[in-house]
Structures are given as C-alpha cells and as structure tokens.
Amino acid sequence: MDFSVPQERKLVTELPGPKSVALQARREASVSRGAGTLANIYMERGSGAILVDVDGNQLIDLGCGIGVTTIGHANADVAAAAAEQATKLTHTLFTVTPYENYVRVAEKLAEITPGDFEKRSVLVNSGAEAVENAVKIARKFTGRRVILSLDHAFHGRTNLTMAMTYRPWPERAGMGPFPGDLYSVPISYPFRDGLSGEEAAAKTIDYIRTHIGAEEVAAFFVEPIQGDGGIIIPADGYFRAIKTFCEENGILFVADEIQAGIARTGAWYSIEHHGVVPDIVTTAKGIAGGFPLAAVTGRAEVMDAVQPGGVGGTFGGNPVSTAAALATFEVIERENLIGEAQRVEKALWARIGDWADRFAVVGEVRGKGAMFGIELVKPGTREPNPEALKAVLKHATANGVIPLDAGSWDSVLRLLPSVVISEELIDDAASVIEEALAKLG
C-alpha cells in the first residue's frame, strides 16, 4: 500500500506548535466548550498511520478518530470513489428516489455479517443513530419495551443511547431526564471479577430474572469487545450462555459493533471471536474509511417488521458515503486487511504484552486485533489509577503519539491503530509510552 506521507514520527516544533496554539485560541472563541478534545493539536492531513499537524509535525495515530480510519488515513481508493461520486450525485434521499449504492452496501452487509439466514439493512448516519434504530426495530418486532445493555457499555450520545451508556460523567451529567425501560446489567470483566464466562453469565441472568423479568425484555445490546468501557473482553463462554438465554426467552441478541466491527479485530465482526450469531448487528465508524455512515443489519423477519417510513432519515446512506463504503470493502478484501489486523495483534502482544510484569502501574494488557487496552492501577493493587492515565496521555501527545483514554474509572489506555501500521511505528510509539510508564513505577 502506498502512502502520501512517510510512515515515521517527526517533530519540528514543540507540541502543540504555534499554529495549533493560534487555532486553539480561535476555537475557544467560537466552538462550544462541550466539544472537548484530548489533544489541542490541529491536523492538516494524514496517510496510513501518520497524522500531519498544521505546524508540519508527523504524529503516530493510535486512535484512528476512535476506530474510524481502520484502513488508514486518506486511503487513495476511498478518496477517489468518493470524489467520483460527488461529481455525479450527492443527495436525493433514498426514501424518496433511491440509488444503487445504498442497495450494494446492504447486499455486502448481508454477506459479511454473521449468520447464513436472510438479512435486511437500513443505513443511517452515526453509531448512536444505528443503536437507536435497532431499539425501535427490536421493540416493534417483539412487542416488548425493555432494553438491556451491559455495565461499562457505551452506545452513543443521543438521549436514548446516553441512557444505555454506563457511566454518568461526562456523557450523561446534567442531560436528563432519560427514557425509561432501559437497564444496565452485570458484565463479565475477567480482570476484576475473576469469573469464568459461564459463572459471569449466570450472575447476569440471575440479575435479569430477579430485578427486571426476562418476559419483559425486547433486546439485549452487547459490545462483544467494549471500547469506551476499557477494551473489556468478556470471558470465553459468556456470550454463548447469554445468547442461549435470549433464545429461550424470546429476546433479540444485538451486537453493537460500531467500534470493533469492520476488520479491526482480525475478523469482519468481533462477535465472531465469541462463536455467537446475533439477531441484529449495528455497524459504523470503520465502514466508510472516514465518511459518515452507519447501518443496522438483521434477520429479515425482524427488520421487515417495521412499517414503511418507520426507519430512515434525510442523510442516511448518502451516495458519497456509500461509494466510500464500497471502496472500503474492496480495499479490505484486496489488501487482506483482516489478516493485517491479526498481524498488528501479534506485533502488539510481542511489544507490549509484558508491560504488566515490567511496570507496577500496569494491571493488565488485553486486546484483539488492532484494539488494545492497558489498564492502569495503583501499584500493588487493582485500584484504578486515573492520574496515571492522564500522565501517560500528556507525555504521549507531547511527543507525537496519539492514544486514547477509556474505562469507567478513566484508567485504561486505549490503542486503536490502523491495521496498516508498521511494526516500526508500533515499536516507536511503545517506546514513547514506556517513558511515561517508567516514571510512574
């Protein structure tokens, strides 16, 4: 794969540089404080796993806009497909006068989502919108109202999806009231509960039966690998037991694959690692190489339960975004980017897998594909260490590496690099992070 920017970290100014500082002043005078940022370093362009800021610094991107640019920044094929489409048709609204791109994306989603049954899709704009529509569809199909999500979940920032999101700060603080009939239930969190998948599932199921009532539940929403929650990967067997419980009780099992889906974890969808076939899948982030697009895909009988006009929206499945998605699918298959995600996983384990042994502040390293979390603790304990995370993020961003924060206690360093990142960049970024970890113990 060719890159328009050399794949190397290079600093020519302090970070943030003077042009970023000037832009930050303009931002503070015109942009809502609520739209906060991790690092006030303003980007101008990018290629592969490298971002270039307005001052000419080259930074290693370990965040991908929170998992969006999985195939790399400014992929030439995706950019060309979007540009060509923009000269032909930018909008008609699919539910007024449709177009082929939308249909082709739905056909591809039917092919790549788990399950060999007949499927249907609806395309929308964002992950939160996909989740919200999945809730509507599940309620319509089942005739039930209750929606379950897992502790530590993140499902979006709309009013309904905020109510499905676990932690109150910063997403939900002062934003209520929220809709009812939404419940958070215990998850399998191996680092903290020490339970097997079956034991954790039994705990979850008991909570549902004793606190909610299974007969009231329309759908159970799960992130097979929780992103914002701290790259929590439930123990083997957990989701198989939950899916069996759902089947026995007429509950739809919904895989929220907004962050982990589309090749990031070494499979098209992360639920595949758990050996479970969902009834509905939500897709977003990595689906269109950086263009806004999301989808709800599910069993045909479930998706078709909604009356015409019951789902959709003005910009959902936009012609340019769907052209970008089709090109993204082609790139993933042609370049074997699912295999590349597996390569990145091996490289990360080889490079950072011993951090819990080397640094007292690291409680656990965990991950799958190009999706890793480093849980930071107070040395000698499993107590979350948010101050350590702040220190690591500050050091990394000041030295040209952009990771992410995560976790309900703001104590997990999250790595979501592009699957095209080289071993050399992984090593360089890890060296920068290690400098911060060594200072913390």
Buried (B, 14 or more C-beta within 10 A) or exposed (E): BEBEBEBEBEBEBEBBBEBBBBBBEEBEEEEEEEEEEEBBBBBEEBBBBBBBBBBEBBBBBBBBBBBBBBBBBBBBBBBEBBEEBEEEBEEEBBBEEEBEBBBBBBEBBBEBBBBEEEBBBBBBBBBBBBBBBBBBBBBBBBEBBBBBBBBBBBBBBBBBBBBBBBBEEEBBEEEEEBBEBBBBBBBBBBBBBEBBBBBBBBBBBEBBEEEBEBEBBBBBBBBBBBBBBBBBBBBBBBBBBBBBBBEEBEBBBBBBBBBBBBBBBBBBBBBBBBEBBBBBBBBBBBBBBBBBBBBBBBBEEBBEBBEEEEBBBEBBBBBBBBBBBBBBBBBBEEBEBBEBBBBBBEBBEEBBBEBBEEBBBBBBBBBBBBBBBBBBBBBEEEEBBBEBBBBBBEBBBBBBBBBBBBBBBBBBBBBBBBBBBBBEBBEBBBEBBBEBBEEBE
